[in-house]
Amino acid sequence: MGFFRNLHTFESLSIRDYRLVWLAQVSTSMGLWMDQVARAWLIYTLTGSPLMLGLVSAARGIPLLVFGAIAGAVADRYGKKAQLIISQIVNAVLNVILAVLVFTGHVQPWHVFVTGFLAGTVQAFQQPARQSMVNDIVGRKHLLNAISLNSAAINITRSIGPAIAGVLIELVGVSVSYFVQAGLYAFATLWTFQIRTPEASKAPDRSKVQPSLIESTREGLQYIAGNRLILALMVLGLAPIVLGMPFITLMPIFAIDVFKGGSETQGILLAMLGIGAVLGALTMASLGKGQTNGKLLVAGAAGFGLSLVLFSRSPVVIMAGFFTLLAGFCNASYTSQDQTIIQMIAPAKMRGRVLGIYLLNRGLMPVGSLFAGLMASLFGGPTAVLLMGASCFVLAIGVAFFAPSLWNLRNIPEM
């Protein structure tokens, strides 16, 4: 019984305003993963071109790279709640427009690309606003728990959202899928309206002379470059997205060529990755106040790389499934710790900009996928994943030497 009394898995949900933030996170994440399936299906049925599948994904992802840092500066300047509400309303409107175009039979490929680019743009503005608002609402005591529960929501909806989209497309058509997505963003907006905005999340006093957005963004970059610990945490958060996580794009090679299976084999491996990620996020959420352990962070990052190495060498699918589960567990656990420590260290006035740059990781995935595809074409899928995993392992160890204060990190002073 003592174990359960000390279990803190869902403690942040006892905070009213965080519950609202979390519900909005669940809704928007569900809409995001449904959109990935629906948009790919729509463009392929319109064009029949595999190339268009990659291009429409890039159109959705490029704005995250282009606007991520600026979005953080906007959140710091104009307030996070307003930024969230506006971006979620725009998301809902974009989904309604696309749904109506499909339903009336007037949809064209360029509609899919334009709405995808605009949806990616508003997503770039949602992420830093929501993540930095979490810190303002729950405080340092519950920060790791709250960030981990957000991660769990993202990973759970990543498994459920595509399945729901697939069923809706099959039964009632892609237009209904987009109407449902619009409804999800509408619910997220209603929940966000009800949040009692903490003082730190409100817009600063604009009666004072404010630097330009470009200058504000430059200040954020300079702060990161000049703080060795923050820079190390940023590298741990961003580099594995390019070097490691794109291994999932090579899953068909393992499913078909290595394990002599089919789509069901790929589905099992990806499901194990998702299960591991949820378990990792919930484990971090259960740690309570043990939230600034640098050794645990570095071990998780190194464990992610090592898991990929072992996955690439697995002779049977059961072993490969275990190591994909372990990779998901390590990735979710160390990224939750990474973002928590960044939010604790970064000053409140700089937090939106820092998180805007940190959350470029969502837009870096297509870049990493291109890199993974090139490696696989040159060396084969297993060797490519071996090299990717080894690079992540070496990176984690190198960061520990570059910023030894991270390795010894236990208690973070108030900023």
Secondary structure, DSSP 8 states (H G I E B T S, - for coil): -HHHHT--TTGGGGSHHHHHHHHHHHHHHHHHHHHHHHHHHHHHHHH--HHHHHHHHHHHHHHHHHHHHHHHHHHHHH-HHHHHHHHHHHHHHHHHHHHHHHHTT---HHHHHHHHHHHHHHHHHHHHHHHHHHHHHHTTTTHHHHHHHHHHHHHHHHHHHHHHHHHHHHHT-HHHHHHHHHHHHHHHHHHHHT----GGGS---TTS----HHHHHHHHHHHHHH-HHHHHHHHHHHHHHHHTGGGGGGHHIIIIIIS---HHHHHHHHHHHHHHHHHHHHHHHTTTT----HHHHHHHHHHHHHHHHHHHT-SSHHHHHHHHHHHHHHHHHHHHHHHHHHHHHS-GGGHHHHHHHHTTHHHHHHHHHHHHHHHHHHH-HHHHHHHHHHHHHHHHHHHHHH-HHHHT-------
